[in-house]
């Protein structure tokens, strides 16, 4: 079995500025072994492809078990990743991503799936859940992510904040449609002047 080979190519990212550092920062694993999931080099979590494979398997399993509720998809992202990199450098930004990955791992429930979705974003996939609980779960995960403490190279504290976009995913619909709703919800929750709501839910 060949060892994982890391590349620097973006794989269908969320819309981002086309800057050089963004391409250098994103790392993706590819494997030749059957059944192995692609893994993000920085966090050790499944990458976008690996998480999608897990989410599809979960959707099929839930359908086979005649689950009555949809799955949940939550995108969790730093408020302004490009600014974080521009002000503090790639090393500090990568430390922020690692810190948030550990905080979210501690915050998810047993059975939830998590992976790195884009440079400053993570996706959490929930097994069948009441859609009315999505906002509460999103708030809880946002609170978990906000516990991260990050310091710049000079020792000063770097303020971090995140926003969350959530959607339900019916067991009989393509995941792409639900993912699009989660991305729309994430845009709705992005920091804006005068906006205090940081968790947005867009349902089917």
matplotlib code that plots the C-alpha trace (Angstrom):
import matplotlib.pyplot as plt

x = [0.0, 1.4, 1.8, -0.5, 0.7, -0.1, -0.8, -1.6, -4.6, -7.9, -10.8, -14.0, -13.6, -16.2, -15.7, -12.5, -10.1, -7.7, -4.5, -1.3, -1.3, -4.7, -3.5, -0.3, -2.3, -4.9, -3.6, -5.4, -4.6, -5.0, -4.6, -4.4, -5.8, -9.4, -11.6, -9.2, -10.6, -8.7, -7.3, -6.5, -2.7, -3.1, -5.8, -5.9, -9.6, -11.3, -10.9, -13.8, -13.9, -13.5, -16.3, -18.6, -18.0, -18.9, -22.0, -23.3, -22.8, -24.6, -27.5, -27.8, -27.7, -30.4, -32.6, -32.2, -33.3, -36.3, -35.3, -38.0, -35.9, -33.4, -29.7, -28.1, -25.2, -23.4, -20.7, -18.5, -16.1, -13.8, -15.2, -12.4, -9.7, -8.0, -7.6, -6.3, -3.6, -2.8, -2.4, -0.7, 0.8, 0.1, 1.7, -0.7, -3.7, -2.8, -2.5, -6.0, -7.4, -5.7, -7.1, -10.6, -10.5, -9.6, -12.4, -15.0, -13.9, -14.6, -17.9, -19.6, -21.8, -21.1, -22.1, -21.6, -19.1, -16.6, -14.1, -12.2, -14.3, -12.1, -9.1, -10.9, -14.1, -15.3, -18.3, -20.2, -22.7, -25.4, -27.2, -31.0, -32.0, -35.0, -34.5, -35.7, -32.5, -30.1, -29.8, -29.2, -26.5, -25.0, -24.9, -23.3, -20.6, -19.9, -19.4, -17.0, -15.0, -14.9, -13.0, -9.9, -7.1, -4.6, -1.5, 0.5, 4.3, 4.7, 2.6, -0.4, -3.9, -5.5, -9.2, -11.1, -14.8, -16.8, -20.1, -22.3, -24.6, -26.9, -29.3, -31.3, -30.6, -33.6, -32.7, -34.1, -32.4, -28.9, -26.5, -25.4, -28.8, -28.5, -24.9, -25.9, -28.4, -25.7, -23.4, -26.3, -26.9, -23.2, -23.2, -26.3, -24.4, -21.2, -20.3, -22.1, -22.5, -25.3, -25.8, -25.7, -27.0, -24.1, -25.9, -28.2, -30.4, -31.8, -34.3, -35.6]
y = [0.0, 3.4, 6.1, 9.1, 11.8, 15.4, 17.9, 21.6, 21.7, 23.1, 20.7, 22.6, 25.1, 27.5, 30.8, 32.5, 35.1, 33.6, 34.5, 32.5, 31.7, 30.1, 27.5, 26.8, 26.5, 23.9, 20.3, 17.3, 13.6, 11.0, 7.3, 4.2, 1.8, 0.7, 1.8, 4.5, 7.9, 11.0, 12.9, 16.5, 16.9, 19.8, 18.4, 14.7, 14.9, 13.6, 16.1, 17.2, 14.0, 11.8, 13.4, 13.3, 9.6, 9.1, 11.4, 9.4, 6.1, 7.5, 8.7, 5.2, 3.5, 5.8, 5.2, 1.5, 1.8, 3.9, 6.8, 9.4, 12.5, 14.2, 14.4, 17.7, 19.6, 22.3, 24.5, 26.2, 28.9, 31.6, 35.0, 36.3, 33.8, 35.9, 38.7, 36.3, 35.1, 38.7, 40.0, 37.1, 34.9, 31.4, 29.6, 31.4, 30.7, 27.0, 26.9, 28.4, 25.7, 23.0, 24.5, 24.7, 21.2, 19.9, 22.1, 20.8, 17.2, 17.7, 19.4, 16.9, 14.1, 10.4, 9.4, 12.9, 13.2, 16.0, 17.0, 19.9, 21.5, 24.4, 26.4, 28.0, 25.9, 22.6, 20.5, 18.5, 15.9, 14.9, 11.5, 11.9, 14.8, 17.0, 20.1, 22.3, 21.3, 22.5, 26.1, 24.8, 22.4, 25.1, 27.5, 24.8, 24.0, 27.7, 28.1, 25.1, 26.7, 30.0, 28.4, 28.3, 30.5, 31.6, 33.8, 35.6, 35.3, 38.2, 36.5, 38.7, 37.1, 36.7, 37.2, 34.5, 34.3, 31.9, 31.7, 28.7, 27.7, 24.7, 22.8, 19.6, 16.9, 14.7, 11.0, 10.9, 14.0, 14.5, 15.8, 18.5, 20.3, 20.2, 21.4, 24.4, 25.3, 25.0, 27.3, 29.8, 29.7, 30.2, 33.3, 34.6, 34.2, 35.9, 39.0, 42.1, 45.6, 45.6, 41.8, 39.9, 36.5, 34.2, 30.9, 30.6, 27.7, 27.2, 24.3, 22.5]
z = [0.0, -1.0, 1.5, 1.2, -1.2, -0.2, -2.9, -2.8, -5.1, -4.1, -4.6, -5.3, -2.4, -1.1, -3.0, -1.8, -3.0, -5.5, -3.6, -3.6, 0.1, -0.1, -2.6, -0.5, 2.6, 1.5, 1.7, 0.5, 0.8, -1.9, -1.4, -3.6, -1.0, -1.4, 1.4, 2.8, 3.3, 2.2, 5.2, 5.7, 6.5, 9.0, 11.3, 10.7, 10.0, 6.9, 4.0, 1.8, -0.2, 2.8, 4.7, 1.7, 1.4, 5.1, 4.8, 1.8, 3.6, 6.6, 4.4, 2.7, 6.1, 7.6, 4.5, 5.0, 8.6, 7.5, 9.7, 10.0, 10.3, 8.0, 8.6, 9.6, 7.9, 9.7, 8.2, 10.8, 9.6, 10.9, 10.4, 8.2, 7.4, 4.8, 7.3, 9.9, 7.5, 6.3, 9.8, 11.6, 8.9, 7.7, 10.8, 13.2, 10.9, 10.7, 14.5, 14.7, 12.4, 14.5, 17.7, 16.3, 14.9, 18.5, 20.0, 17.6, 18.1, 21.8, 21.1, 18.7, 19.9, 19.6, 16.0, 14.5, 11.6, 11.2, 8.5, 7.2, 4.4, 3.3, 4.5, 7.4, 7.5, 8.9, 8.2, 10.9, 9.6, 12.1, 12.0, 11.6, 13.8, 14.5, 12.3, 15.1, 17.0, 14.4, 15.7, 19.2, 18.0, 15.9, 18.9, 21.0, 18.4, 17.9, 21.7, 21.6, 18.8, 20.6, 23.5, 21.3, 22.6, 20.0, 20.5, 17.8, 17.5, 19.9, 22.6, 22.2, 22.2, 18.7, 18.9, 17.1, 16.1, 14.0, 12.3, 11.4, 8.6, 9.0, 6.9, 7.0, 4.4, 3.5, 3.1, -0.4, -1.8, -3.3, -0.7, -3.1, -2.7, 1.1, 0.9, -1.2, 1.5, 4.2, 2.2, 1.8, 5.5, 6.2, 4.0, 5.9, 9.2, 8.0, 9.9, 8.7, 10.1, 12.7, 12.4, 15.7, 14.6, 14.0, 13.4, 10.4, 9.4, 5.9, 5.7, 2.7]

ax = plt.figure().add_subplot(projection="3d")
ax.plot(x, y, z, "-o")
ax.set_aspect("equal")
plt.show()
